[in-house]
Amino acid sequence: MKRKKTRKAQELKSKKISQNRILNSSVFLLFLTFIPLFFAGLFQGGYFPWEVYATLLLSLPVLFFLLHSTWVKNGKIKKSGADIAILIFLGVSFLSLFFTVYFHATLTEFYKVLLYVIIFYAGVNFTKTDYDFQIVLNGILLLGFILSVLGILAFIGVHFHINNGIFAFLVSKGFVQGNRVASSLQYANTFAAFLILPFFIAFSFAIHRKKMYAKIVYGILALIFLIAFMLTESRGGIIVLVFVWILYLILLKGRDRKEGLAYTGLILVFGLALAFLEKSLFLPVIKNFGKRVSTLINFLKGKKSASLGNRENMLKDSLKILKDHPVFGTGNGTYQYVYMKYRSVYFFSKFPHSIFFQVLDELGLVGGAAFLYMLYKMFEKGFSAVRKKFDVLSVGLFIGLLGIVLHAFIDFDWSLMFMPLLFFFGAGVLISRIDAGEFVFAKKKAETAQKRRQKKNSLAKNTIAISVITIFLFVLFIFPFAGASYDFRAGADQGRVPWQKTVSQYEAATNFDPVCAEYHYDLAHFYFSVLIPAASSNPQQFVSNAVKEYESAIKHCPEFFLYHFELARLYLQIGNKKAIDEFAKAVELNPIDPGGHAALGFAYLNLNNDTVMAKVQFDEALKLDPKNADAHLGMGSLYEKTGQTDKAIEEYKLAIKYNRKNAYAYYRMGVLEEKNNLPQAIRDLFYAIKYNPNLTDAKKEFEKYGSIVSILKPSPGEIIKTGTSSVLTWASSNPENVSYYNIWLIPEKGKSVSIKSGIPGKTLSYKWNVPKTLPPGKYRIRIYAVNPKVMNNKKLGTWLYYAESGYFTIKEE
């Protein structure tokens, strides 16, 4: 008898140990799965390429343990019931690699889809018990709480004008868009879509828990998510939230439904009370949101709205893309590279504000059908899970996932990989609650000692095989991750480190990921915009390198207008007639861009002296945008070339009217006005130099009559004490043209103060006794070079040129 009891106790103990091992194993695997989710959520939703590849790398342990814990240990992976649909979509994503207009973008998107599938099956297979299920839900709540708190803190910083500490940091990092909360997800609308999921999970926990303190905790969490949601002021978000909230209450049963209705009423009462008590905080939010809703209603009635109208046009333009690429689309992830060719309004967005239309354009009708079929099967199986193992938590998860998808159909939430990553994982966790069978990789047989040895060897081989697969993917992802990291750091450090280091970083990016057009373009653009203008003697090497990198970008992504346009600008600058062909290609790929037509007109005019074709392009640019400064500048050049001086000046004036800092228009207008209105010509030449110090022709023309002044002391950041003497020094390129100098002190705020007037033209320094009565603060010095003999014009004054120092600080003695 005692032996039987002992044996039973040992069996129970062994069973308990086994259950604990399974429990600990599940918790560990779910923790691994949350690592890439948390990373993507906290780092801008996976917006930048380095974040995408970092998320992929962080997901590799999930893949390893998914295969190891199922294939190696059990010889099987749990089915979902939506497997064929998911694998079809994965297959279409792979097939897209052979029909894409930009291979690198499509390859990256394929990696993303592969990750979504891995995360989905991790959710299906790692969530084995109710305890695991609740761990996952609480993990989502934790992430939602972190993002909500960060977003609300950023809102507080903006609303109460707090300019230091974490408030200033969050505001500077884009956690708010104006007054709208975006948190770490870049866009307020996307953050609103995300919050739908944790809100319904927290709401469901408040109903599910029996103990009052637990209900209160989860109720507070739900309120935090709802407050953060309202601060996003998302119109689409509130429409989706109201719709799925009603559906949520319908799906609940019995006591859960009654409790859900009661809590809904409490939330409404609490919201009204909070809005009443904190009018200064919430009233502006409510009013602004009301305006946005009113705009939506009026738009639906036929009234124009720039934002909503542009979205409508983008969806219509998407059908044009589909018409040209109906079967397999342009390639997954390529929308932003082809959209310019098809847009009907001068509006740019990387995504068409609808995941469905994006999939249609990028994967064609085949991909669109596969995408819809996949979503249908996933929600079908998810709903089956809700019915089969009904509880309020399953309903909350199902409704939250539905809200995420519905919002993605009316906005571009899924452009951030975090959102589909969260959806696929949540769907897998929900479907895990039903038994859909298993993929069997190894049949179980009666085991002899020899077979156990063979099995052990087989398991070891399988483990090695899985390790090899994981290492292969690590190597596959680490190179593009390194490339993206170097490119990101080069852009972030630009201007703060020596140019050689920036070039080295960009070159490292192109070496690690040579088929990425963006990295070649970034390097070329750095040569063109920074190094070539700064090269005083021999910029030819930089020019050659820039051309080479632009051509590499075009080779890998020939359908993106920007690469052709920038190469054409470089060709135009060095007088290469290839500029015409590149500008023509840019116009073909971006036909409604007035700047492109104006640039092509300049190329015809300056390289081929073709006034007829130049006028055609300038006219087209002005037809697209009558206020386009570049087109008016081009027409001015055209009239100047044909001897129509008065018309040229009028066009240059229009160019300046529509672009107040148009240095070249000031320069050409100054040259044309020299004979008839010298003071005005000098003033125009001054502004040409002021707005473009590298415009050497304007400098030469100006120095015939004036002098370019630069302040040497005080230096920026210098500290000067009141009651002391400070020597102000400056340089003058042509002192003979200056009658005298006037020096002014300009505070950061307030009126300017005259320091000294009438300093002789050949004097280049002045000893300034800083008054003790001067208020402490930040100041600049401004020095006017004056010549009344030349500038004898009451309207314009007598000064030829002025220069300003950087800000320095004046402190009390």
Buried (B, 14 or more C-beta within 10 A) or exposed (E): EEEEEEEEEEEEEEEEEEEEEEBEBBBEBBEBBBBBBBBBBBBBBBBBBBBBBBBBBBBBBBBBBBBBBBBBEBBBBBBBBBBEBBEBBBEBBBBBBEBBBBBBBBBBBBBBBBBBBBBBBBBBBBBBEEEBBBBBBBBBBBBBBBBBEBBBBBBBBBBEEBEEEEBEBBBEEBBBBEBBBBBBBBBBBBBBBBBBBBBBBBBBBBBBBEEEEEBEBBBEBBBBBBBBBBBBBBBBBBBBBEBBBEBBBEBBEEEBBEBBEEBBEEBEEBBEEBBEEEEEBBEEBBEBBEEBBEBBEEBEEEEEBEEBBBBBBBBBBBEBBBEEBEEBBBBBBBBBBBBBBBBEBEBEBEBBBBBBBBBBBBBBBBBBBBBBBBBEBBBBBBBBBBEEBBBBBBBBBBBBBBBBBBBBBBBBBBBBBBBBBBBBBBBBBBBBBBEBEBEEBBEEEEEEEEEEEEBEEBBEEBBEEBEEBBEEBBEBBBBBBBBBBBBBBBBEEBEEBEBEBBBBBBBBBBEBBBBBBBBBBBBBBBBBBBBBBEBEEEBEEBBEBBBEBBEBBBEBBBBBBBBBBBBBBBBBBBEBEBBBBBBBBBBEBBBBBBBBBBBBBBBBBBBEEBBEBBBBBBBBBBEBBEEBBBBBBBBBBBBBBEEBBEBBBBBBBBBBEBBEEBBBBBBBBBBBBBEEBBBBBBBBBBBBBBBBBEBEEBBEBBBEBBBBBEBEBBEEEBEBBBEEEBEBEBEBBBBEBBBBBBBBBBBEEEEEEEBBEEBEBEEBEBEBEBEEEBEEEBBBBBBBBBBEEBBEBEEEEBBBBBBBBEBBBBEEE
